[in-house]
Amino acid sequence: MDLRYTTEELAFRDEVRAFLRDNLPEETRRKLIDGERMDKQDLVDWSRTLNAKGWAVAHWPEAYGGTGWDPMRQYIFLEETQKWPAPQPLAFGVNMVGPVIATFGNEKQKAHFLPRIANLDDWWCQGFSEPGAGSDLASLKTRAVRDGDHYIVNGQKTWTTLAQYADWIFCLVRTNPEGKKQEGISFLLIDMKTPGIEVRPIVTIDGGREVNEVFLTDVRVPVENLVGEENKGWDYAKFLLGNERTNIARVGMSKQRLARIRELAAKEMSSGRPLIEDERFREKLVAIEIELKALEVTQLRVVAADAKRGNTGKPDPASSILKIKGSEIQQAITHLLMQVMGPHALPYHDEEIEGANEPPIEPDYAASAAPGYFNFRKVSIYGGSNEIQKNIIAKAVLGL
């Protein structure tokens, strides 16, 4: 496999870089570099800028707003936006429910939802995990009982990211309690304004409020919001999770953060000299860079295989490899950043504390190190825990 870009691909990379330079507000870019939380409006504005260019849903079929780019151009676009860095599209719409609707939805669903996802007119969240049904997702208990032209939905979802902003939630629900548990699940689209839905925030260890519990009590969902066939939702969920795991690799993002660590290590002093000159620190940095290069080559292999195979509607088991290594590398990077910050990573200044009038003792860029480290403990769990991914690789890739 030739890993060198062609002349045309290099020209495309330059076009993407020029677009990012000319269109992404520097304030938004700086938030990402410094590890600050973005506002909802930051993502909405950038999504609409991309959509006006025709790049918001680059990997979708052209009929639904996609670009028609081959897998290599899609890879280049993803890497360059992550390296700049630019805000990544709202994954729940663009990478998850959007492709499911485009592949398995009916024409009415496609015509209504897909343009709104591309322009971020609708904010989506994911209703998969439940108490007792996380990695063992097929054990979910949220029920949907048919009542004429509606389903009556009762149950609870948890760890629902950004549900506090959501207009819609895509849910896995049990429509048949009999037989094999994977065969009684359906895929529903639910308007978050429907009576009977309650969102309760979960405060995470880093002080964030990005995840929630969602309670559904006698929620009436039109049958027309069923995606595909009843009791076939497990197939659609596997398709969705395959896309999610591939995107969790985040090679471009890890490249950007390693470059940032090099920059900061040249500023931070250790034993009277810049930390970057410390041999033990450089060994740790280079070890991660080697792992990242191996991951990048693996992802390029998956991209090449996708180009040959075409869209089969089935996830590539190799996406589990990308998910495992990508999440491990991201966690290692946050750990290394903590070492760069040293004792400056310890204080955590919450802007909401009343009466706080003392200036921070650490540089501005150190404030996000500890929250980022703690937050990234989740990456090896969501999208299917890494332990489950190893089982998938053993069965589907190694044939064990």
Secondary structure, DSSP 4 states (H G I P E B T S, - for coil): ---SPPHHHHHHHHHHHHHHHHHS-HHHHHHHHTTPPPPHHHHHHHHHHHHHHT-TTTTS-GGGT-----HHHHHHHHHHHHHTT-PPP-HIIIIIIHHHHHHHS-HHHHHHHHHHHHTTSS-EEEE--BTTBSSSGGG---EEEEETTEEEEEEEE-S-TTGGG-SEEEEEEES--SSSGGGGEEEEEEETTSTTEEEEEE--TTS---EEEEEEEEEEEEGGGB-SSTT-HHHHHHHHHHHHHHHTT-HHHHHHHHHHHHHHHTTSEETTEEGGG-HHHHHHHHHHHHHHHHHHHHHHHHHHHHHHH---SS--TTHHHHHHHHHHHHHHHHHHHHHHHGGGGS----TT-TT--SPPSS-GGGTTHHHHHHHGGGGGTTTS-HHHHHHHIIIIIS--
